[in-house]
């Protein structure tokens, strides 16, 4: 049944407020950032058009290139490690083993704690002199592996990323909610055919939670691309810019009153994020067509 003109008018009236707010708070600011990214601007005087100079400068900057590569690695870890871990825990806890409610709460608890508070907690854990990690290594007789985790260029980026990977509760809950909505008849039929629990998860559960999995991968990758507070608190991009990320690079350019260059970095981040989301959706669609 095709919608009538009256229905179309009603739909349009409902969409207008949302479109207005979206345009006002997203489209117009993005256009403003795009235009000013082609200018030399200190935030006080009038912008001066400089063409592609800001883009040439940031891509000629080794720190910015390092920031981009770090963000790409962070996004890959989020999509390929963090989300699969969340899916694994969702599959286990959805079977409701003993104490599953307790573990669900424990895994989700870090999501209600400020990211800054968590970063400060891990800053104390990584402390080279009084930190829990080095202290534990010394107790275990592995003091030769103790190091300045956040000050060593070889371990700094790994240390910043690794603790964040295990905060999987948010994605776990999303996938658990989808799993609980699956009809039990599928599993009953699979059991009659002799399928094991693992086979049921692979052949039934995972394909049926594809939409939730896509949502979780997209959210995790986007959060990985725009990460800031963890790096800012733990290392501020050091040592030797080894842990710098795009948002931190943008922030430092603003601190230096290089707003044109900062906006060029912001547009690069927007383009990278958009391309990444489109690529993720394309990969999931291809996988869906094969299955």
C-alpha positions in Angstrom: 0.0 0.0 0.0 1.5 3.3 -1.2 1.5 6.2 1.3 -0.9 9.0 0.4 -0.1 12.6 0.0 -1.5 13.1 3.5 0.9 10.4 4.9 3.9 12.0 3.1 3.0 15.4 4.5 2.9 13.9 8.0 6.2 12.2 7.5 7.8 15.4 6.3 6.5 17.4 9.3 8.0 14.8 11.7 11.3 15.0 9.8 11.6 18.8 9.6 12.6 19.3 13.3 15.3 16.6 13.2 16.6 17.8 9.9 16.8 21.3 11.2 18.7 20.3 14.3 21.0 18.0 12.2 21.7 20.8 9.8 22.2 23.4 12.5 24.5 21.4 14.8 26.3 19.1 12.2 26.1 20.2 8.6 26.8 23.9 9.1 29.7 23.3 11.5 31.3 20.8 9.2 31.0 23.2 6.3 32.6 25.9 8.5 35.5 23.6 9.5 36.0 22.7 5.8 36.1 26.3 4.7 38.4 27.4 7.4 40.7 24.5 6.8 41.9 26.3 3.7 42.9 29.4 5.6 45.6 30.6 8.0 43.6 31.6 11.1 44.6 32.1 14.7 41.1 32.4 16.0 41.3 36.1 16.6 42.0 37.9 13.3 40.2 37.4 10.0 41.1 34.1 8.2 43.4 34.4 5.2 42.9 31.9 2.3 46.0 29.8 1.8 44.6 27.0 -0.4 45.9 23.5 0.3 48.9 24.7 2.4 47.4 23.4 5.7 46.9 20.0 4.3 50.4 19.9 2.7 51.9 20.9 6.1 50.0 18.4 8.2 50.8 15.5 5.8 54.4 16.6 5.7 54.5 16.5 9.5 55.9 13.1 10.8 53.8 13.6 14.0 50.6 13.8 12.1 51.4 10.7 10.0 52.3 8.9 13.2 48.9 10.0 14.7 47.0 8.7 11.6 48.8 5.3 11.8 48.2 5.0 15.5 44.5 5.7 15.0 44.3 3.1 12.3 46.0 0.5 14.6 43.7 1.5 17.4 40.6 1.1 15.2 41.8 -2.3 13.9 42.4 -3.5 17.5 38.9 -2.3 18.4 37.2 -4.1 15.5 39.4 -7.3 15.4 40.1 -7.8 19.2 37.8 -5.9 21.4 34.5 -6.7 19.7 35.3 -10.4 19.2 36.1 -10.6 22.9 32.8 -9.0 23.7 31.0 -11.4 21.4 32.7 -14.4 23.1 31.6 -13.2 26.5 28.1 -12.5 25.2 27.8 -16.1 23.8 29.0 -17.6 27.1 26.9 -15.5 29.4 23.8 -15.8 27.2 23.8 -19.5 28.1 23.2 -18.3 31.7 25.9 -20.3 33.6 26.1 -20.0 37.4 26.8 -16.4 38.4 26.2 -15.0 34.9 24.4 -11.9 36.3 27.3 -11.1 38.5 29.8 -11.4 35.7 27.6 -9.4 33.4 27.6 -6.6 36.0 31.3 -6.8 36.5 32.1 -6.6 32.8 29.7 -3.7 32.3 30.8 -1.7 35.4 33.8 0.1 33.8 31.4 1.6 31.3 29.8 3.7 34.0 33.2 5.0 35.2 34.7 8.1 33.6 37.3 7.4 31.0 39.6 9.9 32.7 39.2 8.1 36.1 40.2 4.8 34.4 43.2 6.5 32.7 44.4 7.8 36.0 44.0 4.4 37.6 46.1 2.8 34.9 48.6 5.6 35.2 49.1 4.5 38.7 49.3 0.8 37.7 52.0 1.6 35.1 54.0 3.8 37.4 57.7 2.8 36.9 58.6 3.0 40.6 55.5 2.3 42.7 53.2 0.8 40.1 51.3 -2.4 40.6 52.5 -4.0 37.3 56.2 -3.6 38.0 55.6 -4.6 41.6 53.8 -7.8 40.5 56.7 -8.6 38.1 59.2 -8.3 41.0 57.1 -10.5 43.2 57.0 -13.2 40.5 60.8 -12.9 40.0 60.5 -11.3 36.6 62.0 -7.9 37.6 64.1 -8.0 34.4 60.9 -7.2 32.5 59.9 -4.3 34.7 60.2 -1.0 32.8 58.9 2.5 32.5 55.8 1.4 30.5 54.6 4.8 29.5 58.0 6.4 29.1 59.6 3.7 27.0 59.0 4.3 23.2 58.9 0.6 22.6 56.1 -0.1 25.1 54.2 3.2 25.4 51.6 2.8 22.7 51.0 -0.8 23.5 50.5 0.1 27.1 47.9 2.8 26.2 45.9 0.5 23.9 46.0 -2.8 25.7 44.1 -1.9 28.9 41.3 -0.3 26.9 40.8 -3.4 24.8 39.4 -5.4 27.8 36.6 -2.9 28.5 34.1 -4.9 26.5 30.9 -4.6 28.6 29.1 -2.1 26.4 29.3 -4.2 23.3 28.7 -7.4 25.2 25.4 -6.1 26.5 24.3 -5.0 23.0 24.9 -8.5 21.6 23.4 -10.3 24.6 20.2 -8.3 24.1 20.1 -9.5 20.5 20.9 -13.1 21.5 18.0 -13.3 24.0 15.6 -12.4 21.2 16.5 -15.4 19.1 13.7 -18.0 18.8 14.6 -21.2 20.9 13.1 -23.3 18.1 16.3 -22.9 16.1 18.4 -24.4 18.8 15.9 -27.2 19.5 16.0 -28.2 15.8 19.8 -28.0 15.8 20.0 -30.3 18.9 17.7 -32.8 17.2 20.1 -32.8 14.2 23.0 -33.4 16.6 24.6 -30.0 16.5 27.0 -29.2 19.4 26.7 -25.9 21.3 29.7 -24.5 19.5 28.2 -25.4 16.1 24.9 -23.8 17.2 26.8 -20.6 18.0 28.6 -20.6 14.7 25.7 -21.5 12.5 22.8 -19.9 14.3 23.7 -17.3 16.9 26.4 -15.4 15.1 24.6 -15.1 11.8 21.4 -13.9 13.5 23.2 -11.2 15.5 24.9 -9.8 12.4 23.2 -6.4 12.8 24.2 -6.0 16.4 27.8 -7.2 15.5 27.9 -4.5 12.7 26.7 -1.9 15.2 29.4 -2.9 17.8 32.2 -3.0 15.2 31.2 0.5 13.9 30.9 2.0 17.4 34.2 0.4 18.5 36.1 1.6 15.4 34.7 5.1 15.6 35.6 5.4 19.3 39.1 4.1 18.4 39.5 6.8 15.7 38.4 9.7 18.0 40.1 8.5 21.2 41.7 11.4 23.2 41.4 11.3 26.9 43.3 8.1 27.5 46.3 9.3 25.5 46.1 12.8 26.9 46.1 11.7 30.5 48.6 8.8 30.2 51.3 10.2 27.9 50.1 13.4 26.2 51.4 11.9 23.0 54.8 11.0 24.2 57.4 9.8 24.4 58.7 11.2 21.1 55.1 11.4 19.8 55.0 7.6 19.7 51.4 7.6 21.2 50.0 10.7 19.4 46.6 10.4 17.9 44.6 12.7 15.5 42.4 14.3 18.1 45.4 15.0 20.3 47.3 16.5 17.3 44.3 18.6 16.5 44.1 19.8 20.2 47.7 20.8 20.3 47.3 22.8 17.0 44.5 24.7 18.6 46.6 25.3 21.7 49.2 26.9 19.3 46.4 29.0 17.8 46.8 27.2 14.4 43.1 26.9 13.9 43.4 26.5 10.1 45.8 23.5 10.5 43.6 22.1 13.3 40.6 22.2 11.1 42.5 20.5 8.3 43.3 17.7 10.7 39.7 17.6 11.8 38.5 17.2 8.1 41.0 14.5 7.6 39.6 12.7 10.7 36.1 13.1 9.3 37.1 11.7 5.9 39.0 8.7 7.5 36.0 8.0 9.8 33.5 8.1 7.0 35.6 5.9 4.7 36.1 3.4 7.6 32.4 3.2 8.3 31.5 2.7 4.6 34.2 0.0 4.4 32.9 -1.9 7.4 29.3 -1.8 6.0 30.6 -3.0 2.6 32.5 -5.9 4.3 29.5 -7.0 6.3 27.3 -6.9 3.2 29.8 -9.0 1.2 29.9 -11.5 4.1 26.1 -11.5 4.2 25.9 -12.2 0.5 28.3 -15.1 0.7 26.4 -16.7 3.6 
